[in-house]
Amino acid sequence: MQAEVRTQVLVVGAGPTGLSLACLLARYGVDFLLVERNAGITPYSKALGVHARTLEIYDQLGIAEEALRRGAVAGRVRFVAGGRVRGEADLSRLGEGLSPFPFVLVLEQSRNEALLYEYLQALGGRVEWETTLESFTQDAQGVRAVVRTPAGLRTVDADYLVGCDGARSATRERLGLEFGGSTFERTFYVADVVLDWPLSHDAIHVCFAPDSFVLCFPMEGARRYRLVGVFPESFRKDEGQVLYEEIEARVRAELRLPLEIDEVRWFSVYKVHTRHAGRFRLGRCFLAGDAAHIHSPAGAQGMNTGIQDAYNLAWKLALVLAGRAHPQLLETYDAERRANARRLLVTTDRLFQLGAGRGWWLGVLRTRLFPRFARFVLSVSAINRRLFPLLSQIGIHYRDSALSDHEGDSDFAVRAGERMPFLEIEGGNLYHRLRSPRFHLLSFGDEAEALHTHPELVEHHRLPLTRAVAERFGTMDDFHVLLRPDHYIASIGRDPPDAQVGRYLERLRHGL
């Protein structure tokens, strides 16, 4: 059978992960076909929180400012128990000095998808809507897929296939990959409502009860909220049998506040699963986003993690397809992102147990101790400097990756494999200098040598060795930092730039 379509990368699924991957591939000049079974972007709010690391990625794309305009910074959090406010804390500058975006942005998934889709269209890309993956085969030369379109079946030949098709991924199923993990036994609910109550609309409200919780997230629009909570253990209905009235009754019982719900825009009931695929790559096929890993909603990590999967994979595919890197480079996607998924599952499970676990001692912790403890923690900057990287995902690192060249980095306080620290340089945000989709060499010091090679792959920046830089890296001597296209440190050293860059790029060409 002769293929009707030829492309370099077939991307299955146009949610936040697939759209992000398509946008990034377009920036790298990679030819792709993006297919989505639905007729358009989701109309539902779904995921709400956009973390600092995702906003840094949006900044590289040039869409961070628009995201901020469309969303709202989560300015405050209030802790409620027994119908009373037990404390509150400021979230607006939680990560001050750690990121250009030291907060959580509330921007619902439908608006994230719209933002990414608009950007993709501006780059000349498009989505094949109402198109499903029917089957595929792969060999050493590529992937042959059959997709069903409104006009019938089509065959697609691609160098690589990336499944971004969600928790029930057809790609993962056809690859026969294990999706191991666990399911939380209690039933959860989510509802977007218009709510009239005595608390103000300027904060996230965390409302604890002895055996459960209700989270109230303010959304755009007067009195509009996202409610997330859990039914008691005795609640045994199947998900499709739950009526909204049962959710509202639960909310009233837990909040113990006078309230009126005037409008219900959307609601859903579900079980929480925590799982990840046994592999994120098999041959020429990859999994990303919910197709590769699903988490509890604790910490709002899911959508953000998927976008970062795309960010990690795109530049590697681009280099390999351009013949500038050995195909072995693609193995690092599985190694880096699967290890991160495992760590994230553990972290979110622990947070989730705090909010929804059973046991009288957890009830006491939730209603009496945690509100006071959380208020204290969020007010101490030293603690925040450890907490914010964990929640915002700026603390993710790849120190153990084959891509992290540790030759020469032992003299520094920062190691290869870590995200480039946020710095204010010459009155501006360093990250603004790193928007081009290339490697970046940062040469710190007045006497730093120039880079003479590889201008097509590496953008060179000569920067002052300020006190802030010296304190962060632990040195007053000139040095160079080579950044991967995703802003993680490839190498640090004092060798001449041509030698440092040449050594690293040679490793990519010939295999790690």
SVG drawing of the C-alpha trace seen along z (x, -y; Angstrom):
<svg xmlns="http://www.w3.org/2000/svg" viewBox="-30 -48 70 54">
<polyline fill="none" stroke="black" stroke-width="0.4" points="0.0,0.0 1.4,-3.4 1.2,-6.1 -1.0,-9.0 0.8,-11.3 4.5,-11.5 5.8,-13.4 8.7,-13.4 6.6,-13.2 3.1,-12.0 1.6,-13.4 -1.5,-11.7 -3.6,-13.9 -4.1,-17.7 -4.4,-18.4 -1.9,-20.6 0.9,-18.1 0.3,-17.4 -0.3,-21.1 2.9,-22.1 4.9,-19.4 3.6,-20.6 4.4,-24.3 8.0,-23.3 8.5,-21.1 7.3,-23.9 9.9,-26.3 12.6,-23.8 11.4,-23.4 10.3,-19.8 7.5,-18.6 4.7,-17.0 1.1,-15.8 -1.1,-16.5 -4.3,-14.4 -7.0,-14.7 -10.2,-12.6 -12.3,-15.5 -13.7,-18.3 -11.8,-21.1 -10.0,-22.1 -11.7,-21.2 -14.6,-23.4 -14.1,-22.3 -11.9,-24.0 -10.3,-20.7 -6.7,-21.5 -6.3,-25.0 -2.8,-25.6 0.1,-26.7 3.4,-26.5 6.5,-28.6 8.4,-26.1 5.6,-25.9 5.4,-29.7 9.2,-29.8 8.5,-27.5 5.7,-29.8 8.2,-32.7 10.6,-31.0 7.7,-30.7 6.8,-34.4 3.3,-33.7 3.9,-34.1 2.6,-37.6 -0.6,-36.6 -1.1,-33.7 -0.7,-36.2 -3.3,-38.5 -5.8,-35.7 -5.3,-34.1 -5.0,-35.3 -2.2,-34.9 -3.2,-32.8 -2.6,-35.7 -3.6,-34.1 -4.6,-30.9 -7.1,-30.7 -7.4,-27.7 -11.0,-27.0 -12.1,-24.4 -15.4,-24.1 -16.9,-27.0 -14.1,-29.5 -11.0,-30.9 -8.1,-29.4 -5.3,-31.3 -4.2,-32.6 -0.9,-33.1 0.4,-35.2 1.2,-33.2 1.9,-36.0 5.7,-36.1 6.2,-32.6 9.2,-31.9 10.7,-35.4 14.2,-35.3 13.9,-31.7 11.9,-32.3 10.6,-35.2 7.2,-33.8 7.3,-33.3 3.6,-32.2 1.0,-29.8 -1.2,-31.1 -4.8,-30.1 -5.6,-29.5 -8.0,-26.7 -7.0,-24.0 -9.4,-25.2 -7.7,-28.6 -4.3,-27.0 -5.2,-24.9 -6.7,-28.0 -3.4,-29.9 -1.3,-27.1 -3.6,-26.5 -3.5,-30.2 0.3,-30.1 0.5,-27.0 -1.7,-28.6 0.6,-31.7 3.5,-29.4 1.6,-27.9 0.7,-24.6 -2.7,-23.0 -4.6,-20.1 -6.4,-17.3 -9.6,-17.3 -11.9,-14.3 -9.1,-12.0 -8.3,-8.9 -5.4,-6.5 -6.6,-3.1 -3.4,-1.1 0.3,-1.3 3.4,0.7 7.1,-0.2 10.5,1.0 14.0,-0.4 13.1,-2.9 10.0,-4.4 6.3,-4.1 3.3,-3.4 0.0,-4.4 -3.6,-4.2 -5.8,-7.0 -9.6,-7.4 -10.7,-10.9 -14.2,-12.2 -13.4,-11.3 -12.3,-7.7 -9.0,-5.9 -5.6,-7.3 -2.1,-5.9 0.7,-8.0 4.4,-7.3 6.4,-9.0 9.9,-8.8 8.6,-8.9 5.2,-8.7 4.4,-10.4 1.3,-9.4 -0.1,-12.4 -3.6,-10.8 -4.4,-10.8 -4.8,-8.3 -6.7,-5.8 -4.0,-6.1 -4.6,-4.0 -0.9,-4.5 0.2,-2.9 -2.4,-0.1 -1.1,0.8 2.5,0.7 1.5,3.2 3.2,1.2 2.4,1.8 0.6,-1.1 1.2,-0.1 0.2,-1.9 -2.7,-2.2 -6.2,-3.6 -7.4,-5.6 -10.6,-3.9 -12.7,-6.9 -14.8,-8.8 -13.9,-12.4 -15.9,-15.2 -15.2,-18.4 -17.6,-21.1 -17.5,-24.6 -20.1,-26.7 -21.3,-30.3 -21.1,-30.5 -22.5,-33.1 -20.8,-32.8 -19.3,-35.1 -15.7,-34.6 -14.0,-36.8 -13.1,-35.8 -9.5,-36.8 -8.0,-33.5 -7.8,-29.8 -9.8,-28.3 -8.6,-25.0 -11.5,-23.7 -10.7,-20.8 -13.1,-18.4 -12.2,-15.4 -12.4,-12.9 -12.1,-14.9 -11.6,-18.3 -13.1,-20.8 -10.8,-23.0 -12.4,-26.2 -10.4,-27.8 -11.5,-31.3 -12.0,-31.4 -12.5,-34.3 -15.9,-35.8 -17.8,-37.1 -18.4,-34.4 -17.2,-31.7 -15.3,-28.8 -13.9,-25.3 -14.9,-23.0 -12.9,-19.8 -13.6,-17.4 -14.1,-13.8 -17.0,-11.6 -16.9,-9.7 -15.7,-6.0 -19.3,-4.9 -20.3,-6.4 -20.5,-3.5 -22.2,-4.7 -20.7,-4.1 -19.3,-7.3 -22.1,-7.5 -24.8,-7.3 -23.8,-10.4 -26.2,-13.3 -25.0,-16.9 -27.4,-17.3 -25.3,-14.8 -22.2,-16.9 -23.8,-20.1 -25.0,-18.4 -21.5,-17.2 -20.1,-20.7 -22.6,-22.3 -21.8,-19.7 -18.1,-20.1 -17.9,-23.9 -20.4,-24.6 -20.9,-28.1 -24.0,-29.9 -23.8,-29.6 -25.9,-29.5 -24.9,-27.8 -26.7,-29.7 -25.3,-27.9 -23.6,-24.7 -21.5,-24.9 -19.9,-21.5 -19.3,-18.7 -17.7,-15.3 -17.1,-12.4 -14.0,-10.2 -11.5,-7.9 -7.9,-9.0 -5.3,-6.9 -1.5,-7.1 0.2,-5.2 3.1,-5.4 4.1,-3.4 6.9,-0.9 8.6,-2.7 8.1,-6.1 9.8,-4.9 9.6,-1.8 11.4,-1.8 10.3,-4.9 7.3,-5.5 7.1,-7.7 4.5,-8.5 4.0,-11.9 1.6,-13.5 -1.2,-11.5 -0.5,-8.7 2.8,-8.1 1.8,-9.0 -1.2,-10.1 -1.1,-11.6 -3.3,-12.6 -4.6,-16.2 -2.4,-17.2 -0.1,-20.1 -1.7,-20.5 1.2,-18.7 -0.5,-16.8 -0.8,-19.3 2.4,-21.0 4.3,-17.7 3.0,-16.8 4.1,-20.2 7.5,-19.5 7.6,-16.1 7.1,-17.8 9.8,-20.4 12.2,-17.6 11.5,-15.6 11.1,-18.2 14.7,-19.4 16.0,-15.9 13.8,-14.8 14.8,-18.0 18.5,-17.3 18.2,-13.6 16.0,-14.4 18.4,-17.1 21.3,-14.6 23.1,-16.6 22.8,-14.0 23.0,-10.3 19.6,-8.5 20.9,-7.4 20.1,-10.9 16.4,-9.8 17.0,-7.2 17.5,-10.1 13.9,-11.1 12.8,-7.9 15.6,-8.0 15.0,-11.6 11.2,-11.9 10.3,-8.5 12.6,-9.0 10.9,-12.4 7.4,-10.8 8.3,-8.2 9.5,-10.9 6.4,-13.0 4.1,-10.0 5.6,-9.6 5.4,-13.3 1.8,-13.8 0.7,-10.6 2.0,-11.9 0.3,-15.2 -2.9,-13.5 -2.9,-11.2 -2.7,-14.3 -5.8,-15.7 -7.9,-12.6 -6.3,-9.8 -8.3,-8.0 -7.5,-7.8 -8.5,-10.0 -5.0,-11.4 -5.2,-12.7 -8.5,-14.3 -6.9,-16.2 -3.9,-17.1 -6.2,-18.5 -8.6,-20.5 -6.4,-21.7 -2.7,-21.5 -2.2,-21.8 -3.8,-25.3 -1.5,-26.8 1.6,-24.9 1.0,-25.8 0.5,-29.5 3.9,-29.4 5.7,-27.5 4.4,-29.8 5.6,-32.9 9.3,-31.7 11.4,-32.5 14.0,-29.9 11.4,-27.2 9.8,-28.6 13.1,-28.4 12.9,-24.6 9.1,-24.2 8.6,-26.4 11.0,-24.4 9.2,-21.2 5.7,-22.5 6.6,-24.7 8.8,-22.0 11.7,-24.3 13.6,-21.9 13.4,-19.1 17.0,-18.0 18.8,-15.6 22.1,-15.3 22.2,-11.5 21.4,-11.8 23.9,-10.7 23.5,-14.2 25.0,-15.9 28.7,-16.4 30.2,-16.6 33.8,-17.1 34.8,-20.4 31.6,-21.1 32.9,-19.9 34.3,-23.4 30.8,-25.0 27.8,-25.2 25.6,-24.4 25.9,-21.0 25.4,-19.9 21.8,-18.5 20.2,-21.3 17.9,-24.0 19.8,-27.2 19.2,-29.4 17.1,-32.5 19.3,-35.6 18.8,-39.3 21.6,-40.4 22.2,-44.0 18.8,-45.1 16.9,-42.3 15.7,-38.8 18.4,-36.3 15.6,-34.0 14.6,-36.7 18.0,-36.2 17.4,-32.5 14.3,-32.5 15.9,-31.2 15.4,-27.4 19.2,-26.6 21.9,-25.7 23.1,-28.7 26.7,-29.3 26.8,-31.8 30.3,-33.2 30.6,-35.0 33.5,-37.4 35.2,-40.4 38.0,-38.2 35.8,-35.4 36.8,-34.2 34.5,-34.3 33.0,-31.3 34.1,-30.9 32.4,-27.6 28.9,-26.2 26.9,-29.5 24.1,-27.5 23.6,-25.5 24.8,-27.7 24.0,-31.2 26.8,-32.9 26.2,-35.4 29.0,-37.3 27.8,-38.4 29.3,-40.2 30.3,-38.1 28.3,-39.9 28.2,-39.3 24.8,-37.5 26.3,-35.2 29.4,-34.5 27.3,-33.7 25.0,-31.4 27.8,-29.5 30.3,-29.7 33.2,-31.2 34.8,-34.6 36.7,-33.3 35.5,-33.4 33.6,-30.4 31.2,-29.2 27.8,-27.5 26.5,-25.5 22.7,-25.2 20.6,-22.6 17.8,-24.0 15.4,-23.3 17.5,-25.5 19.1,-22.6 22.9,-22.8 24.8,-20.6 28.3,-21.5 30.1,-24.0 33.8,-24.8 36.7,-27.0 38.0,-25.4 38.0,-27.6 34.5,-27.9 35.4,-26.2 36.7,-23.2 33.8,-23.0 31.1,-23.3 33.0,-21.1 33.4,-18.3 29.7,-18.2 28.4,-18.4 30.8,-15.7 29.3,-13.4 25.8,-14.1 26.9,-13.3 28.6,-10.0 26.6,-8.6 26.6,-9.2"/>
</svg>
